[in-house]
Amino acid sequence: MSDRNDGHDDRTQTLYSEQGMGLRIPPGERPAVLIVDMQNDFCDPDAPTTLWPSIGGTFEPIKRLCAAARERDIPVIYTQGMVAADGSSAGLWRFKQRFHAEMRIQIEGSRGAQIVRELTPQDGDRVIRKWRPSAFFRTDLEVFLGARRIDTLLCCGTSASGCVRATVTDAFMRDIRCMVIRECVADRTTAVLEANLFDLHQKYAEVVSLSNVLAYVASLSAEPHSYRVQREGVA
């Protein structure tokens, strides 16, 4: 299911191969789609921290993946990175990033913090509000993954070097398999995107094409992924 990352020179590829990295993590049997921080503050062309135009190319692939997942009753989970309206939860971001210090991005209740209209969550999807890069840090994500016995995350969103990477590495620590879908993630420059995808693929995850993931989803039967409470004697 893996797709080789060809964005690096032969010496780099050889070195990692010689050190035994980049082996395959097979996908599990109970996946969920995880869409990280597809918010206006990262997707609007005129946002101060935008990933435009590359982020615009992820909308349709993510929609295709979500449609395929919903057909199989595979959970679709969004994260929404937030900063409290009074700035109190910004933490060290206020030192490292100017627009956090100026309280101009991801502010709770603002349009910029909202998930983009093109990827509006549907009934049955779940939105996880988070206050730090990783979707696992002090959120209830693990509760919902555990309830559905999720063993694999199909990862989309932004940015590959930031919140996607933090979430993937935290999932790895919990023995949850991550498939990072190349067409469904973005970053501010191609160089940063490719470096992070390469490193994630070598150490923590599988970087895969959308076509391979759609084939994987299609291979799963709907029944094992459904989670419906059934009472005895009730149809």
C-alpha positions in Angstrom: 0.0 0.0 0.0 3.0 2.3 0.4 4.1 4.8 -2.2 7.8 5.6 -2.5 8.7 9.2 -1.8 10.9 10.2 -4.8 11.5 13.7 -3.6 14.9 12.9 -2.1 18.3 12.2 -3.6 19.7 8.7 -4.0 22.2 9.1 -1.1 19.4 9.9 1.3 17.3 7.0 0.1 20.2 4.6 0.3 21.2 5.8 3.8 17.8 5.3 5.3 17.4 1.9 3.5 20.8 0.7 4.8 19.6 1.6 8.3 16.5 -0.5 7.9 14.0 2.3 7.9 10.9 2.7 5.8 9.5 -0.8 6.2 5.8 -1.3 5.8 3.2 -0.9 8.4 0.2 -2.8 7.1 -3.2 -1.2 7.5 -5.5 -2.5 10.2 -9.1 -3.6 9.9 -11.0 -0.7 11.6 -10.0 2.7 10.1 -11.2 6.2 10.7 -10.6 9.3 8.6 -8.9 12.1 10.6 -9.0 15.6 9.0 -6.7 17.9 10.9 -7.3 21.6 11.1 -8.8 22.4 7.8 -9.8 25.9 9.0 -10.2 29.2 7.3 -7.0 30.6 9.0 -5.0 28.1 7.0 -7.1 27.8 3.8 -8.2 31.3 3.0 -5.9 32.9 0.4 -5.6 36.1 2.4 -5.2 34.6 5.9 -2.0 35.7 7.6 -0.9 32.0 8.1 -2.4 30.6 4.9 -1.1 27.5 3.0 -2.8 28.7 -0.2 -2.5 27.7 -3.0 -1.4 24.2 -2.2 -4.1 23.7 0.4 -6.8 24.3 -2.2 -5.7 21.2 -4.0 -6.6 19.0 -1.0 -10.3 19.9 -0.8 -11.6 17.5 -3.5 -9.4 14.5 -2.5 -10.5 14.9 1.1 -14.2 15.0 0.0 -13.7 11.9 -2.1 -12.1 10.0 0.8 -14.9 11.1 3.2 -17.6 10.0 0.8 -16.0 6.6 0.4 -15.6 6.3 4.2 -19.2 7.2 4.9 -20.4 4.6 2.5 -18.6 2.0 4.6 -19.8 3.5 7.9 -16.1 4.4 8.6 -16.0 7.3 11.1 -15.0 10.7 9.9 -13.3 12.9 12.5 -12.3 16.5 12.3 -10.0 18.4 14.5 -10.3 22.2 15.1 -7.3 23.9 16.5 -8.4 26.7 18.9 -7.1 29.5 21.0 -9.3 30.9 23.8 -11.0 34.2 22.9 -9.0 36.0 25.6 -5.7 34.5 24.3 -5.1 32.6 27.6 -4.6 29.2 26.0 -2.0 30.4 23.4 0.9 29.1 25.5 4.3 29.3 23.9 2.8 30.0 20.5 2.6 33.7 21.5 6.4 33.7 21.7 7.1 31.7 18.5 4.5 33.0 16.1 3.7 36.7 15.7 0.1 36.3 14.6 -0.6 34.2 17.7 0.9 37.0 19.8 -1.4 39.4 18.0 -4.4 37.1 18.6 -5.2 37.0 14.9 -5.5 33.3 14.2 -7.5 30.3 15.5 -9.4 32.5 17.9 -12.4 30.7 19.5 -15.6 31.9 17.9 -13.9 33.6 14.9 -14.5 32.8 11.3 -10.9 32.0 10.9 -11.1 29.1 13.4 -14.1 27.6 11.6 -13.7 24.5 9.3 -13.8 25.5 5.7 -17.2 25.5 4.0 -16.0 23.0 1.3 -15.4 20.4 4.0 -18.3 21.1 6.4 -18.8 18.2 8.8 -21.9 16.1 8.1 -24.3 14.5 10.5 -22.6 11.6 12.3 -19.1 13.1 11.9 -17.2 14.2 15.0 -15.3 17.4 15.6 -12.5 17.4 18.2 -11.5 20.8 19.6 -7.8 20.9 20.4 -5.6 23.5 22.0 -2.2 22.2 21.0 -0.7 20.7 17.9 -1.5 17.0 18.6 -5.1 15.9 18.3 -4.4 13.5 21.2 -3.2 16.1 23.7 -5.8 16.6 26.4 -8.7 15.9 24.1 -11.4 13.2 24.1 -10.2 11.7 20.7 -9.0 8.5 22.4 -12.4 8.0 23.9 -14.1 7.9 20.5 -11.3 5.9 18.9 -11.6 3.3 21.7 -15.4 3.1 21.4 -15.1 2.1 17.8 -11.9 0.0 18.3 -10.1 2.1 15.7 -6.7 0.7 14.8 -5.9 2.8 11.7 -6.1 6.6 11.0 -6.4 7.9 7.4 -4.8 11.2 7.9 -5.5 14.4 6.0 -5.1 18.1 6.7 -2.6 20.8 7.7 0.1 21.3 8.1 2.1 18.2 7.4 5.1 19.6 9.4 2.9 20.8 12.3 -0.4 19.4 13.6 -0.5 16.5 11.2 3.0 15.4 12.2 2.4 15.9 15.9 -0.8 13.8 15.7 0.8 11.0 13.7 3.7 10.7 16.1 1.3 10.6 19.0 -0.7 7.9 17.3 2.4 5.9 16.8 3.1 6.0 20.5 -0.3 4.5 21.0 0.2 1.8 18.4 -2.4 3.3 16.2 -1.4 2.9 12.5 -1.4 6.1 10.4 -1.8 6.3 6.6 -0.9 9.9 5.6 -2.5 10.5 2.2 -0.3 12.5 -0.1 -3.0 14.3 -2.0 -4.8 15.2 1.2 -2.1 17.1 3.2 -0.3 20.4 2.5 2.4 22.7 3.8 3.7 26.1 3.2 6.4 25.1 0.7 7.0 21.9 -1.3 10.4 21.4 0.4 8.9 21.4 3.9 6.1 19.1 2.8 8.4 16.6 1.1 10.9 16.5 3.9 8.2 15.8 6.5 6.4 13.2 4.4 9.7 11.4 3.8 10.6 11.4 7.5 7.2 10.3 8.6 7.2 7.5 6.0 10.6 6.3 7.2 9.8 6.2 10.9 6.2 6.5 12.0 3.6 6.1 9.2 2.8 5.1 5.7 2.6 7.9 3.1 0.2 6.6 0.5 -1.7 7.8 -2.5 -5.4 8.5 -2.5 -6.0 5.8 -5.0 -4.4 3.2 -2.8 -6.4 4.3 0.2 -9.7 4.3 -1.7 -8.9 0.7 -2.8 -8.2 -0.2 0.8 -11.5 1.4 1.9 -13.4 -0.4 -0.8 -12.0 -3.7 0.2 -13.5 -3.4 3.7 -17.0 -4.7 4.4 -19.4 -2.2 6.0 -20.5 -4.5 8.9 -17.2 -4.7 10.9 -17.1 -0.9 11.2 -20.6 -0.2 12.2 -21.3 0.6 15.9 -24.9 0.6 16.6 -26.4 -0.1 20.0 -28.8 -2.9 19.6 -31.2 -4.1 22.3 -32.5 -7.6 22.6 -35.9 -7.9 20.9 -35.6 -4.6 19.1 -35.3 -4.8 15.3 
